[in-house]
Amino acid sequence: MTPKRKRKLTIILGLVSLAAVAVGLTLYALRANINLFFSPIQIAAGDAPFERQIRAGGMVKEGTVSRNPDSLDVEFVVTDYVEDLEVRYSGILPDLFREGQGVVVVGELQPSGEFRADQVLARHDENYMPPEVAEALEDAGYSPADFKTEGSESDSAKSEDS
């Protein structure tokens, strides 16, 4: 091998090594920022990690929203109609948040089994359900279309009562 070829090979191997290190560091940094989605049944089965940022979703169970009158603390239960997940949140809830509607919460699962939410995401119109929530309901044996219809009927019944 001539010295010229040897130098070219060394430069190419050096560039490939640097590219591999850059890709490795990027993937390592992104791994910490991934928010995986879990349904309440997956959390109850122990599939979700503790004290790591995750997303959980389902329907807000009727009659479970409890607000602290002295602060912005709210407790409610998210369900996939198989298992329930108790959620604690401190902050202002979205305007569209209500019982019986689909919701996705972002936060950390505590070893005690409660979910401390940093963010609550609610649907944006009457027919919308987050895709993860719809899939979790289907996996639990329920049709998301049934809940969309029920939500629309309850909204129209409320407007007729007014």
C-alpha positions as CSV (number, residue, x, y, z in Angstrom):
1,M,0.0,0.0,0.0
2,T,1.4,3.3,-1.0
3,P,1.7,6.1,1.5
4,K,-0.9,8.2,-0.3
5,R,-3.5,5.4,-0.1
6,K,-2.7,4.8,3.5
7,R,-3.3,8.4,4.3
8,K,-6.7,8.4,2.5
9,L,-7.7,5.2,4.3
10,T,-6.8,6.8,7.7
11,I,-8.8,9.9,6.9
12,I,-11.9,7.9,5.8
13,L,-11.7,5.6,8.8
14,G,-11.4,8.7,11.1
15,L,-14.5,10.4,9.5
16,V,-16.5,7.2,9.8
17,S,-15.5,6.9,13.5
18,L,-16.5,10.5,14.2
19,A,-19.9,10.0,12.4
20,A,-20.5,6.8,14.5
21,V,-19.7,8.7,17.7
22,A,-22.0,11.6,16.7
23,V,-24.9,9.2,15.9
24,G,-24.4,7.3,19.1
25,L,-24.4,10.5,21.3
26,T,-27.5,11.8,19.5
27,L,-29.4,8.5,20.1
28,Y,-28.3,8.5,23.7
29,A,-29.6,12.1,24.2
30,L,-32.9,11.4,22.5
31,R,-33.5,8.3,24.6
32,A,-33.9,10.4,27.7
33,N,-36.6,12.6,26.0
34,I,-38.9,9.9,24.7
35,N,-42.4,9.9,26.3
36,L,-43.8,6.4,25.9
37,F,-47.6,6.0,26.0
38,F,-49.2,3.5,28.5
39,S,-52.8,2.7,29.1
40,P,-54.1,2.0,32.7
41,I,-54.1,-1.7,32.1
42,Q,-50.4,-1.7,31.0
43,I,-49.6,0.4,34.1
44,A,-51.4,-2.0,36.4
45,A,-49.6,-4.9,34.8
46,G,-46.2,-3.2,35.7
47,D,-45.1,-2.4,32.2
48,A,-44.6,1.3,32.9
49,P,-41.4,2.6,34.5
50,F,-41.5,4.5,37.8
51,E,-40.3,8.1,38.2
52,R,-39.7,8.6,34.5
53,Q,-41.7,10.9,32.2
54,I,-44.4,8.9,30.4
55,R,-47.8,9.6,28.8
56,A,-50.9,7.8,30.0
57,G,-54.4,8.0,28.7
58,G,-57.9,6.9,28.8
59,M,-61.3,8.2,29.7
60,V,-61.9,10.5,32.8
61,K,-64.0,8.3,35.1
62,E,-67.4,9.8,35.9
63,G,-67.7,11.2,39.5
64,T,-63.9,11.1,40.2
65,V,-62.8,14.7,39.7
66,S,-62.0,16.2,43.0
67,R,-60.7,19.8,43.2
68,N,-59.1,21.4,46.2
69,P,-60.9,24.7,46.8
70,D,-57.8,26.3,48.4
71,S,-55.3,25.5,45.5
72,L,-55.1,24.4,41.9
73,D,-54.7,20.7,43.0
74,V,-57.0,18.3,41.2
75,E,-57.4,14.5,41.5
76,F,-59.2,12.3,39.1
77,V,-59.2,8.8,37.8
78,V,-58.3,7.8,34.2
79,T,-59.7,4.5,33.1
80,D,-59.7,2.2,30.1
81,Y,-62.7,0.4,31.6
82,V,-60.6,-2.5,32.7
83,E,-58.2,-0.8,35.1
84,D,-58.1,2.7,36.8
85,L,-55.2,5.1,37.3
86,E,-55.4,7.7,40.0
87,V,-54.0,11.0,38.7
88,R,-52.9,14.1,40.7
89,Y,-52.4,17.4,38.9
90,S,-51.6,20.9,40.2
91,G,-52.4,23.5,37.7
92,I,-55.1,24.9,35.4
93,L,-57.0,22.2,33.5
94,P,-57.8,22.7,29.8
95,D,-61.2,24.2,29.1
96,L,-62.4,21.0,27.4
97,F,-61.5,18.7,30.3
98,R,-64.5,17.0,31.8
99,E,-65.7,13.6,33.1
100,G,-66.4,11.0,30.5
101,Q,-64.0,12.4,27.9
102,G,-60.7,11.2,26.5
103,V,-57.6,12.6,28.1
104,V,-53.8,12.1,27.9
105,V,-51.7,13.0,30.9
106,V,-47.9,13.5,30.9
107,G,-46.0,13.0,34.1
108,E,-44.4,10.4,36.3
109,L,-45.7,7.2,37.8
110,Q,-44.9,7.0,41.5
111,P,-44.0,3.8,43.3
112,S,-47.2,4.2,45.4
113,G,-49.2,3.7,42.2
114,E,-50.4,7.3,41.7
115,F,-49.6,9.3,38.6
116,R,-48.3,12.8,39.1
117,A,-49.2,14.8,36.0
118,D,-47.2,17.8,34.8
119,Q,-49.5,18.3,31.8
120,V,-53.1,17.3,31.0
121,L,-54.2,17.2,27.3
122,A,-57.9,17.1,26.5
123,R,-59.7,16.6,23.3
124,H,-60.1,19.6,21.0
125,D,-63.6,18.9,19.6
126,E,-66.6,16.6,20.2
127,N,-65.4,13.9,17.8
128,Y,-61.7,13.8,18.6
129,M,-60.1,11.2,20.8
130,P,-56.3,10.9,21.1
131,P,-55.1,8.0,18.9
132,E,-53.3,6.3,21.8
133,V,-56.5,6.4,23.9
134,A,-58.6,5.0,21.0
135,E,-56.1,2.2,20.6
136,A,-56.0,1.4,24.3
137,L,-59.8,1.3,24.5
138,E,-59.9,-1.1,21.5
139,D,-57.3,-3.3,23.2
140,A,-59.5,-3.4,26.3
141,G,-62.5,-4.5,24.1
142,Y,-64.3,-1.2,23.8
143,S,-65.2,0.8,20.7
144,P,-64.0,4.5,20.8
145,A,-67.0,5.3,18.5
146,D,-69.4,4.4,21.4
147,F,-67.7,7.0,23.7
148,K,-67.7,9.7,21.0
149,T,-71.5,9.2,20.5
150,E,-72.1,9.2,24.2
151,G,-70.1,12.4,24.7
152,S,-72.0,14.1,21.9
153,E,-75.4,13.0,23.3
154,S,-74.5,14.2,26.8
155,D,-73.3,17.6,25.4
156,S,-76.5,18.0,23.4
157,A,-78.7,17.0,26.4
158,K,-76.9,19.6,28.5
159,S,-77.5,22.3,25.9
160,E,-81.2,21.3,25.8
161,D,-81.5,21.6,29.6
162,S,-80.1,25.2,29.5
